Amino acid sequence: MNKQEINNQRIILILTVILICGGLLYALRSVLLPFVVGIAVAYFLDPAVNRLENSLKFSRSLATTTILGMFLLILLPITAVLGSMAFSQISDFLSNLPQYVDASVKKLKVLLEQVKEYIPTLETDNLNNLWRGHQGESIKPVVNIIKKIAENGFALVNVLSLLLISPVVAFYMLRDWHNFTGKIFALVPKKHKKTVTDGVNAVNRIISGYLRGQLMVCVALGSFYSLGLWLVGLKLGLLVGFLAGIISFIPYVGSISGFLMAIVLVVSQYGTLPKILAVVAVFGVGQFLEGNFLTPKLVGENIGLHPVWVMFALLAGGVLLGLLGMIIAVPVAACIGVLLRFTINQYKKSAIYLEK
C-alpha cells in the first residue's frame, strides 16, 4: 500500500468518525445536556484541583471533593437568589403585559398625532381601527411564545437532571480527568503525537482564554446593566440587565436585545425623554466599557477566534442543538480553527503550493 492510499484511508477514517460523532450528538441532543454541563464544570475546576493536589499533596479524590463542594456551596445560593428574583420579575412582566402593550400604543398614537401636524396627509384613523380590531390577537402570539418557552424550557434544560446528574459527572470527570485524557492520547499514533499534542494545547488555550474571560465579562456587564436600569427606575430593569449581560457572550446580540427591551419598557412606563436618554446612556457606557476595557483585558484579542466566527458558531449551534449547541459551539469552533490553520500550514509546505 503506497503513501497516497494510506493518506486517503486516514482521511476517510477521520471523516467517518466526525460523521458518526455528529450524528450521535444530534440524535442524543435531548439527553446530553447534563453530561456536557458536568464536563464543562470539570474543565473549569481542573486547574484548581491540580493546584490543590500538587501544593497541599491532597489525593485526587479529596482535592476533587473539596473544590467541587466549595463550588456548589457558592453556586447554589447564588442560583437560588437569582432564580427567585427572575421568577418574580417574569411574573410581574406577564401580569402587566397587556398594560405595557396598551401604554406603548397610546404613546405611539401621541407620536403619530405629533407627526401628523407636519404631515397632514398621514391617516391615523386606519391605524387606530386596525389596532382595535386586532388588539386581542396582537397579544396572543407574544403570550403563546412565552408559554412555549416556559413549557419547552424545562424539557430542554431539564433542571432536575442538571441538579442530580451534572455534579456526579463533574466529580468523576475531575477525579479521572488525567486517566481519561491519557487513554485517549494512547490511541494516537506515535508519529503524530507531537502534532496532536500541539493542536490540543492550542485548542485548550483558546477555549480556556475565551470561556473564563467571557464569563467574567458577562457577569460584569450583567451587574452593570442591572444596576444602571435599577437606578433609572425601570421596572423589570434587574431582569433585563441580567439577561443582556448573560446574552453578551454572543457578540452584539446581548447588548442590542437588552437595549431594545429596555427602550420598550421605558417608553411604556414613562415615555419621557430624560428617562429614555438615561437608558441610552446606560447601554452606551456599557458598550464603551466592554469594547475598551472588559473584553481586551479579560478575554484578550489573541485567542484566535474572530468575533464573527464566534457569533456564527453560537447561532448555528443554537439552531442545530439548542442550548446544548450553544454550550459546545466555542470548543467546536476552536477545534475547527486549529484544524484549518494546520491544514493551511501543511498546504503551504506541499509540492502543490511550492511548485514553480
C-alpha positions in Angstrom: 0.0 0.0 0.0 1.6 3.3 -1.1 1.6 6.6 0.9 -1.3 8.1 -1.1 -3.6 5.2 -0.3 -2.6 5.4 3.4 -3.4 9.2 3.4 -6.8 8.5 1.6 -7.7 5.9 4.2 -6.7 8.2 7.0 -9.0 11.0 5.6 -11.9 8.6 5.1 -11.4 7.3 8.7 -11.4 10.9 10.1 -14.5 11.9 8.1 -16.3 8.8 9.2 -15.5 9.4 12.9 -16.7 13.0 12.5 -19.9 12.0 10.8 -20.7 9.3 13.4 -20.0 11.6 16.3 -22.0 14.4 14.8 -24.9 12.0 14.1 -24.9 10.7 17.7 -24.6 14.2 19.1 -27.7 15.2 17.1 -29.7 12.1 17.9 -28.9 12.2 21.6 -29.1 16.0 22.0 -32.1 15.8 24.3 -30.3 13.8 27.0 -26.7 15.0 26.6 -27.1 18.4 28.3 -26.4 17.3 32.0 -23.3 15.4 30.9 -22.0 18.3 28.8 -22.6 20.7 31.7 -20.8 18.3 34.1 -17.8 18.0 31.7 -17.7 21.8 31.4 -17.7 22.2 35.2 -14.9 19.7 35.4 -12.9 21.6 32.7 -13.3 24.8 34.6 -12.3 23.3 38.0 -9.5 21.1 36.9 -6.7 23.7 37.3 -7.9 24.4 40.9 -7.9 20.6 41.7 -4.4 20.3 40.1 -3.1 23.1 42.3 -4.6 21.7 45.4 -3.3 18.2 44.6 0.2 19.4 43.9 0.7 22.1 46.5 -1.0 20.5 49.5 -0.4 16.9 48.4 -4.1 16.0 48.6 -5.2 12.8 46.9 -7.0 13.4 43.7 -10.4 12.3 45.2 -10.0 14.5 48.2 -9.0 17.5 46.1 -11.9 16.9 43.8 -14.4 16.6 46.7 -13.0 19.8 48.3 -13.1 22.0 45.1 -16.4 20.7 43.8 -18.0 21.1 47.2 -16.8 24.7 47.6 -18.1 25.4 44.0 -21.5 24.0 44.8 -21.7 25.8 48.1 -21.1 29.1 46.3 -23.2 28.4 43.2 -26.4 27.1 44.8 -27.2 30.1 47.0 -26.5 32.5 44.1 -28.6 30.5 41.8 -31.5 30.4 44.3 -31.4 34.1 44.8 -31.1 35.0 41.1 -33.8 32.4 40.3 -36.3 33.8 42.8 -35.6 37.4 41.5 -36.0 36.3 37.9 -39.2 34.4 38.7 -40.7 37.4 40.5 -39.8 39.8 37.7 -41.0 37.5 34.9 -44.4 37.0 36.8 -44.6 40.8 37.1 -43.9 41.1 33.4 -46.6 38.6 32.4 -49.2 40.0 34.6 -48.6 43.6 33.3 -48.1 42.6 29.6 -51.5 43.9 28.4 -50.8 47.2 30.2 -47.4 47.5 28.7 -48.8 47.0 25.2 -51.6 49.5 25.8 -49.2 52.1 27.2 -46.9 51.6 24.2 -49.8 52.0 21.7 -51.0 55.2 23.5 -47.5 56.7 23.3 -47.4 55.7 19.6 -50.7 57.4 19.0 -49.5 60.6 20.6 -46.3 60.4 18.5 -48.4 59.8 15.3 -50.5 62.8 16.1 -47.4 65.0 16.5 -46.1 63.7 13.2 -49.5 64.4 11.6 -49.0 68.1 12.4 -46.0 68.1 10.0 -47.5 65.6 7.5 -51.3 66.4 7.2 -51.9 63.7 4.7 -50.9 61.0 7.2 -54.0 58.9 8.1 -54.0 57.7 11.7 -57.7 56.6 11.8 -56.9 53.4 9.9 -54.1 52.5 12.3 -56.4 53.1 15.2 -59.2 50.9 13.7 -56.7 48.2 12.9 -55.4 48.2 16.4 -58.9 48.0 17.9 -59.8 45.1 15.6 -56.8 43.1 16.4 -55.9 44.1 19.9 -56.6 40.7 21.4 -54.9 38.8 18.6 -51.8 41.0 18.8 -51.1 39.9 22.4 -51.9 36.2 21.8 -48.7 35.5 19.8 -46.5 37.0 22.5 -48.2 35.1 25.2 -48.1 31.9 23.2 -44.4 32.3 22.6 -43.7 32.9 26.3 -45.8 29.9 27.2 -44.0 27.8 24.7 -40.6 28.9 26.1 -41.8 28.1 29.6 -43.2 24.6 28.6 -40.2 23.6 26.4 -37.6 25.3 28.7 -37.9 22.7 31.4 -38.0 19.9 28.8 -34.8 21.4 27.2 -32.9 22.3 30.3 -34.3 19.5 32.4 -33.4 21.2 35.7 -33.8 18.1 37.8 -31.3 16.1 35.7 -28.9 19.1 35.8 -29.1 19.2 39.6 -28.8 15.4 40.1 -26.6 14.2 37.2 -24.2 17.1 36.4 -22.5 17.2 39.8 -21.9 13.4 39.7 -20.5 13.7 36.1 -18.3 16.6 37.2 -16.9 14.6 40.2 -16.0 11.6 38.2 -14.6 13.6 35.3 -12.5 15.7 37.7 -11.2 12.7 39.6 -10.4 10.7 36.5 -9.5 13.6 34.1 -5.9 12.7 33.5 -6.6 9.0 33.2 -9.3 9.7 30.7 -7.2 12.0 28.6 -4.2 9.7 28.9 -6.1 6.8 27.4 -7.3 8.9 24.5 -3.7 10.1 23.8 -2.5 6.5 24.0 -4.6 5.8 20.8 -2.7 8.5 18.8 0.0 7.0 16.5 3.5 7.9 17.8 4.4 9.6 14.6 1.6 12.2 15.1 1.7 12.6 18.9 3.6 15.9 18.9 1.3 17.3 16.2 -1.8 16.2 18.1 -0.4 17.5 21.4 0.4 20.9 20.0 -3.1 21.0 18.4 -4.8 20.1 21.7 -2.8 22.6 23.7 -3.7 25.3 21.2 -7.4 24.4 21.4 -7.2 24.3 25.3 -5.5 27.7 25.3 -8.2 29.2 23.1 -11.1 27.7 25.0 -9.9 28.5 28.4 -8.9 32.0 27.5 -12.3 32.7 25.8 -14.6 30.9 28.2 -13.1 32.1 31.5 -12.7 35.6 30.2 -16.1 35.8 28.6 -17.8 34.5 31.8 -16.2 37.4 33.8 -17.3 39.9 31.0 -20.9 38.6 31.1 -21.1 38.8 34.9 -19.6 42.4 34.9 -21.9 43.6 32.1 -25.0 42.0 33.7 -24.2 43.6 37.0 -23.6 47.0 35.4 -26.8 46.9 33.2 -28.9 45.7 36.1 -27.6 48.4 38.5 -27.9 51.1 35.8 -31.5 50.2 34.9 -32.5 49.9 38.5 -31.1 53.4 39.2 -33.1 54.7 36.2 -36.2 53.4 38.0 -37.1 50.9 35.3 -39.5 48.1 36.4 -38.0 44.8 35.3 -34.7 46.6 34.9 -32.8 44.0 37.0 -34.1 41.2 34.8 -33.4 43.0 31.5 -29.9 44.0 32.7 -29.1 40.5 33.8 -30.3 38.9 30.6 -28.4 41.5 28.5 -25.3 40.6 30.4 -25.7 36.9 30.1 -26.5 37.0 26.4 -23.4 39.2 25.8 -21.4 36.0 25.1 -22.9 36.4 21.6 -21.2 39.5 20.3 -23.6 42.5 19.9 -26.7 40.3 20.3 -26.9 40.7 24.1 -26.5 44.5 24.2 -28.8 45.1 21.2 -31.5 42.8 22.7 -31.2 44.3 26.1 -31.3 47.8 24.7 -34.5 47.1 22.7 -36.2 45.5 25.6 -35.2 48.4 27.9 -36.4 51.0 25.4 -39.8 49.3 25.0 -40.2 49.2 28.8 -39.1 52.8 29.4 -41.4 54.1 26.7 -44.4 52.2 28.1 -43.6 53.0 31.8 -42.5 56.6 31.4 -42.4 57.9 27.9 -40.3 60.9 28.9 -37.2 62.0 27.1 -34.9 62.1 30.2 -35.7 58.5 31.1 -35.2 57.3 27.5 -31.8 59.2 27.4 -30.8 57.6 30.7 -31.4 54.1 29.3 -29.5 55.0 26.2 -26.6 56.3 28.4 -26.6 53.0 30.5 -26.1 50.9 27.4 -23.8 53.4 25.7 -21.4 53.3 28.7 -21.8 49.5 29.0 -20.7 49.1 25.4 -17.8 51.5 25.9 -16.6 49.6 28.9 -17.0 46.3 27.2 -15.1 47.3 24.0 -12.3 49.3 25.6 -11.7 47.6 28.9 -13.6 44.4 29.7 -13.1 42.3 26.6 -9.5 43.4 25.8 -8.4 42.8 29.4 -10.4 39.8 30.4 -10.7 37.9 27.1 -7.9 39.3 25.1 -7.6 39.8 21.4 -5.1 37.0 20.7 -7.3 33.9 21.4 -7.5 33.1 17.7 -11.3 33.4 17.4 -12.8 36.2 15.4 -16.0 37.7 16.8 -17.9 37.0 13.6 -16.8 33.3 13.7 -17.8 33.1 17.3 -21.2 34.7 16.5 -21.8 32.3 13.6 -20.8 29.3 15.7 -23.1 30.2 18.6 -26.1 30.9 16.4 -25.5 27.8 14.3 -25.1 25.6 17.4 -28.3 27.1 18.9 -30.3 26.4 15.7 -29.0 22.8 15.4 -28.8 21.7 19.1 -30.5 24.4 21.2 -28.8 25.2 24.5 -26.5 22.2 24.1 -25.3 23.6 20.8 -24.5 27.0 22.3 -22.5 25.4 25.1 -20.3 23.4 22.8 -20.2 26.0 20.0 -17.0 27.7 21.1 -15.0 24.5 21.7 -16.1 23.2 18.3 -15.2 26.5 16.6 -11.8 26.4 18.3 -11.1 22.9 17.1 -12.2 23.8 13.5 -9.9 26.9 13.6 -6.9 24.9 14.7 -7.6 22.2 12.1 -7.9 24.9 9.4 -4.7 26.6 10.4 -2.9 23.2 10.4 -4.3 22.3 7.0 -3.2 25.7 5.6 0.3 25.2 7.0 0.5 21.7 5.5 -0.7 23.0 2.2 2.0 25.7 2.1 4.6 23.0 2.7 3.2 20.8 -0.1 4.5 20.4 -3.6 1.3 21.9 -5.0 1.9 25.2 -3.3 5.7 25.3 -3.7 5.6 24.1 -7.4 7.0 26.8 -9.7 
